[in-house]
Amino acid sequence: MQALLDLEEKISVLTGAAKYDASCASSGSGPGARGGSFRSGGLGAALLNGVCHSWTEDGRCVSLLKVLYSNVCRFDCAYCVNRASADTKRSSFTVKELVDLTCEFYRRNYIEGLFLSSGIFADPDIVMEKLIETAKTLRTQAGYNGYIHLKIIPGTGEKLIREAGLWADRLSANIELPTDKSLQNLAPQKSGKVILGAIKETFEAGAENEEDRRRIKFLPQGKFQAPVFAPAGQSTQLIVGASPEDDKTIIGLSGALYKKYALRRVYYSAFIPVGTQGRGGISDPRLPDIPGPPLVREHRLYQADWLLRFYHFTPGEILDDKNSFLDPHIDPKTAWALRHLEFFPVEVNRADYETLLRVPGIGAKTGRRIIETRRSRSLSFDGLRRLGVVLKRARYFITASGTFIDRAEDPRRIRRLLSDADGAGLQLPLFEF
């Protein structure tokens, strides 16, 4: 009974310690994504649209065992609840405990996958070896075929990163803060260069694996496939509000990461001041004195991130030197439109897809529907509504066969009508904007 209680206490401590890491989703993985490298008939199946305690891009909420191998940490990052100086209960799993726990939770339908990270309790290679051993044991001994997301520990050697990608569906190394200056101030034991090195190594390992698989495909013995390296790609996380950088800096960094390293997602985590006091209850003077996490700012950054990934905007279009912070009251696409009224109105029966994407209220899916439907008939405003256009926003920026609903002549009036005066809407929007 004592052993059972100890395990329950570990679960409580180490799942609670992991909840602040937002960089988990599994979009892009699937039952066949790993090339059949694990035993057929095994336990679990990763779903295409992702598994985690989060909203997926198609609006589903999915479950994930999100846990730390250990919350013991040598580092003393000011913003982290698990930092070395924090007065918190410490614990660590064994590999066997984590394997048994994952399989048992899956059998009971509590979870659909595993997100595994850890505090830096030893040399980075030693910590990474434990995470890899857990994933490898799940795959080869427990017959687990479900989703696994492993955190890459910055400073880990190239060989271990490449091995991690053979057992995990997704990898991530958290970049933490937008600039190296802030990292040195709040997490002086970490290095932006080392973190970016881990992201680069993961990207290069994935690219080489893809090339190897293409080459093997054309060999006479092509039936022998190379294993797939992290089929769901890699992600990272930025903490928002712990350091003084503006949104322009954050969006610029995200855009560069997407372009240079082909990241699947950049996650934005609003800084949580709870638990950031040192021993004796004294607040760290390096951290901002705010009443709560900047959730509206986080929300707007996610919307801007969608513009980068799905709407073909560049960072410089979303924010510039005159507008270095996202508007808290209107979404960034509408903010761009109000700054560029010369671009409008857009005639929906003639505009190309890229132009349609610039219209507030017309999203990627709706834009494709418009292109397809107008091949056979002209579109009216009623037809646009049926296709999914959000006319509450689009009405000021479009014409249909030359007719208006409303004209974008007064940007202040439109902003007032479309603004969220109370900053409402703190979850990712399920509508297209």
N, C-alpha and C positions, 0 to 999 in steps of 0.2 A: 504493500500500500504506500509506503514511504517513497519508493521509486516512482510510482504513478503520480503522486503528488509533486514530486520534483519535476517530472516531465511537464505536468500541467503548468507549473510555475514558469518553466522555461518558455513554453508556448506563449504565455501571457506577456512575459518580459520581451521576448525577441520578435514577436509580431508587432507589439506596441512600438518597439524601437525602430521598426522598418516603415512605419506608416507615413513618414514624411518624405519618402522617396517617390516622386511622381512619375519617374521615367519607365513606366511599364505598360506595354500593350503588345499584342501578338499579330497584328495585321500582316498578312503576307506569308504566314505559315499554314500548312495544311497536312492532311494525312499522307500525301505523296510528295510533299515538298522536300523531305530529307532523302529522297532517292531510294527508299526501301532499305536503308542501311541498318534498321533494327528488326527484331524478330516479328514476323507476322503473327497475328492472334494475340499480341501482348496487351498490356493494360493501357487504356486511354487513347484518345485521338485528338490532335490539335485541330481547332476549327479555323477556317480561312479568315474570318473576321475578327479573331482575337479573343484572348481570355485574360481577364484581370478584374480587380475591383475598380472598374472604371467604365466610362462610356466609350464604346467603340465608335468608329466613324459612321456606322450605319444606325447609331442610336441605341444599340443594345447595351444592357448592363451585364457584365460577366464577372465571374468569380475566380480568384487567384489566391493561392497560399503565398502571401508576401511576408518574407521573414528574413531575419539576419542569422547567419551562422553563429556570429558572436557579436555582442555589443561592447565588448572590451576593445578599447581603442587607445593607441599611443598618441594620436593627434589631438590637438586642443583647438579645433575650429570654433570660433566664437559663436556661430549661429547654430551649431549642432547639438541636439539633445544628448548625444552619445559621446561628447568630447571628454577628454581625459579628466578634466577638472569638475565635471558634472557630478553632483551627489545623487547617483542613480544606482539601482540594483543591477549587478552585472551577472551575465550568464553566457554559456556557450552550448551548442548542440554537439553531438558526435555525428559522424557521417551516417551511421546506422540509424540513429534516432530520426534524422531528417528524411532518410529514405522510407522508413516505416511510416512516419507521420504523413508524408506526401501520398503514399499508396493507400493508407487507411482513409484519409480525408477524401481521396478520389472515389474509393469504393462506396463511401457513404454519400456521395454526390454533394459534398460540401464545396468542392473546388473543381476547376477545369484546368488548372495548371499551376506552375511554381515560378515565383520570382525570388531569386536568392542573391542576397548581398551580404556584406559583413563589415564590422569594424576592423580597423587595421591593428590586430592584436600582436602581429609579428612582422617579419620581413614580408613585403608584398608577394613574393613568389610562394612563400609558405601559406599565406592566406588564400591565394589563388589556387594552389594545389588542393586545398580542402574543398573549395567550391567545385572544382573540376571533378574531384573524386566523388562528390555527391551526385553530380549529373551523370557521370559515367556509370556509377553503380545502379542508378535508376534505370538507365538504358540497357545495360548488359546483364544485370543480375535480376532486377525486379521486373523486367519486361515492360517498362513504362514508355509508352509512345506519345504521351501528351506533351503539351507545351512547356518549355523551360526557358526562362530568361535568366542569364547570369550577369552579374555585375563584374566588369573588368576592374581590377585593382590597379590604379596608376603606379607605374614603376615595375609592373610585372614584365618578365622577359618575353620576347617575341615568340619563342617556342610554346610557352604556356597559353598565350593568346590564341595561337593557331589551333592548339588542342581544344581549348574551350569552345571554339566555334564548331567543332565536329560533334559535340554533344548537346549544344544549346541551340534553340531556335532563334533567339535574339541575344545580342550582347549590348552592353552600354557602359560608358565611362562618363561620369558626371563632370561637366566642366565647371559647375558650381557657381562661379561669379563672372560677370561680363568682362572684367579686365584683370590683368596680372597684378596691377597695383592694388586692387581691392582684395585679391586673393592673398597677397603678401601681408595686407593689413589685418584681415580677419582669419586667415588660415595660413600662417607663415611656414608651416611645415609642408605645405603643398606647393606644387609648381605648375603653373599654367603650361609650361613647355612639356613637362612630363605627361600631363593629362592629354594635351593635344597629340603627343607621341603615341599614346595608347589608342586614341581615335584613329590616327593615321595607320598604325599597324593593323588594326581591325579592318579598315577599308582596303588596304593592300592585300591582306590575306584573303578577303572575300573576292577581290578582283582576280587574283591568281587562281583561286579555286574555280571560279567561273571559266577561266581560260583553260584550265586543265580538263574540266568536264566537257568543254566543246571539242578539245583535241581527242580525248578518249572516245567520244561518240563516233568518230570516223575511223577508229582502228578496227582491224578484223575481229578482235576479241571485244568489241564494243559492249557486249553484254555485261562486262565487268565495269560498273560505274564507280567513279570517284565519289567519296562521301560529300555531301553538301555542307558548305560552311555557313552557319548562321543564316538559314533561308529567310528569316524575317528581318534581316539587316541589323543595324545598330541605331541606338537612340542616345540622347543625353538629356541632362537637366540643368536649368539655370534657376538660381534663387533670385526672386524679384523683391526688391525693397530693403535688403540687408545692407546694400552699398549704394552710393549716390549716383550711379550712372543713369542717364536718361533712356527713354524707350528707343530712341534713334540708335544708340549704341547697341542695345540688346537685339533689335531687329537686324541691324547690320551684321552682327556676329552670327545670328541664326542663318541669314542669307548666305554668308560665306561658308558656314558648315554644310549647308545643303548642297551648295555648288561644288565645293572642293572634296568633300568626303561622302557625298550621296547618303546622308543620314535619312532614316525613315521619319523620325520625329525629333523635334526639340520640345521638351516639356518645360513649362514655366511653373515654378512653385512659389507662391506668395510667402514671404518671410513671416514666420510665426514667432512672435516675441515670447510666448509662453515657454518656460523652461530654459531661457537664455541667461538666467542669473548664475553667478558663480557661487562658490562655497560661501556660506554666511548670508546668502540672499542679496548680495550686492550686484547690481546690474553692470554689465560690461559696457564701459563708456564708448567702445568702438562701434556699438550697435545703435541704430536709430531708436528713439523713444516714441513709439507709436502705440495706439490703443489696441490695435488688432491687425491681422494680416491684410494687405492691400488686394482684396479679392477682385474688385472692379478692374484694377490695373492688370491683374493676371488674366482676367476674362478678355479684355481688349487685346492683350498680347496674343492670346490664342486665336482671336479673330484675324489679327494681322498675319499670324503664321499661316492661316488658311489662305490668305491672299497670296503669300509667297508660294505655297505648295500647289494650289489648285486653280488660282486665278491669274497666274503669270504676271503678277506685279513684281517690281524690283524693290529692294529696301528704300532706295532713294525716292521712289514714288509714294510710298506709304508715309514717310517722314522726311523732312529736310531741315536745313538750318533754321528756318523760320518756325517750324513745327517739330520740336524735338520730343514732345510727349504726345501720346495718343489721347484723343478727346474722351473723357470719362463718360460722356452723355450720349454719344452717337458712335455707331460702329465705324471702323476705319475706312471701309469702302464708301460709305455715305460721306464721310469727312473728305475723302479724296474727290468725290464727285462735286461737292459744294465748293471746293477750291478750283475746280476745272469745269465751270459751267460752259465754257466755249466748246467742250467736247459734245455737248448735248443740244437738242434732243436727238436720240438715236431712233431711227425708223426700223422697227422690229421686222418688217417684211423684206428688208434689204440688207441689213447689217450682217457682217460676217461674225463667226463665233467669238473671235478675240474681242471684238467691239461689244458684243452682247455681255461678255463677262464683266465689263466695266460698269454695267448698269446696276445700281442698288436694287435688290429685289429679284434679280435674275442670277441664279447659281449655275454651276457647271452642268448639272443634270437637266435643269430647265432650259439652258441654252441649247443643249443638244436636241431636246424635244422641239424647240422652236424651229431649228434648222430642218429637222425631219418633217414636221407638220406642214410647213409653208411650201414644201415641194408640190403639194397637191391642192392647197387652197390658201387664200389670204387670211391673215389672222386679225381678229377683232380683239377688243379688250376683254370681252367675255371669254373668248377662246384662250387668251393669255392666262386668265385666271384659272381656267380648267387645266392648263398645262403646268400650273404651279408657280406662276409669277406672283410675287408678293406686291400687289398693286398699291398697298399703303405706302411703299417706298418708291416703287418704279414709276408711279404715275407722273412724277415731276420731271422725269428724265427720258421719256419715250413718246413716240407717236406710232399710231397704227393706221397705215394707209393715209398718212398725213393729218390725222385727227389727234387732238390733245384731250386728256382729262384735266390736266392742270399744267401751268407753265412754270419753269424754274427761273422766275424773274427776281425773286427776293430770297437770297440764301439764308438770311436771318430768320425769315418766316418759316422756311422749310426745316431749318435746324430746330426751331422751337417745336414744330409739329412732330418731328421724328425723334426727338431726344428722349432719353430715359432720365427724367428729372431726378429720380431717386437713386439712380445707378443700379436699377434692378437687373436681374438676369445674370446670376453669377455662375451658371453652368454653361458649358459649351452649347451654342445654339443648335437645335436639331433642324432648323429651317435653313434654307439657302439665302445668303445675303449678298 
